[in-house]
């Protein structure tokens, strides 16, 4: 069975042991709701978990960037540049979005997490509000793979975005409580289900819809050996994974595909968003790959810093708050994991459950 994208970046034993311990304590409390449960954690172990989690997030992002590089080499055919993009809203009463782009090197991309890369960029800027200079805050960030010359297949650019790099305590709690299943079973919460999953995403932007359809078919036919593999060149030195068997295996397996590009008007997104959206498996990891027309890409880019992005986050947080009201232990675990990942070692308790730091 495929694991969720978040857990699929957790390969170190210390993380599996930690998540298993918390899951066991959850099961213990659910089996005996009237008996108090104590979760005991040493500061040394908590430090190990923090370090391991950060390293594993970096490893997961590394695989995202490796796949993005691979697809860029195969689709853009010529050299391409890397650009880090950060999006936010300027301080003030009105929504005034900004976008800052900076060219980066391959070494920079693979050395820090995406969220750190975005925040480091913003640290170089201040905005003058009244009489003081105030820092800028990140709404979203992503990496662009821009071709040096126009690609003959109509691919305008590729982008990669990690949607699991912030509020990590929420993500792990969601996994322990299998929030997808919990939400789908609850009639009052079911309409929130689309906000639960966060995965590593790649977007392939094409000049028009016809090019999108052709590129999507090209993706399904890509193999991992022969001429395609030879195109990797210097990227193999970055640590690209093995090219698989010698029988012409496909580059990745398509888990599901949803067509929001040529579907009927009734099936189209009300927001006007268009793309062919697929979930693929590549070396035991899941990625979302979107193939999107250029004009729709710019429409979405405008919305990433505006009310729609804020609305998405508010709805997602509202879902978790409602789940915490219905399942108090879920809220308790959110507090526990927030404390863990934010670095404040403090013992605390709730009804029939406590955290003891030793």
Secondary structure, DSSP 8 states (H G I E B T S, - for coil): ----TTGGG--SHHHHHHHHHHHHHHHHHHHTTTS-EEEEE-HHHHHHHHHHHHHHHHHHHHHHHHHHHHHHHHHH-S-EEEEEEEEEE-SSSS--EEEEEEEE-HHHHHHS-HHHHHHHHHTT-EEEETTEEEE---SEEEEEEEESS--TT-EEEEEEEESSSS-HHHHHHHHHTTHHHHHHH-TTTGGGGGGT---EEEEEEESSHHHHHHHHHHHHH-BSSTHHHHTTGGGGGGT------SS--BSSEEEEEEESSSS-TTTS-TT----EEEEEEETTEEEEEEEEEHHHHHHHHHHTTSHHHHHHHHHHHHHHHHHHHH-HHHHHHHHHHHHHHHT----EEETTEEEEE-
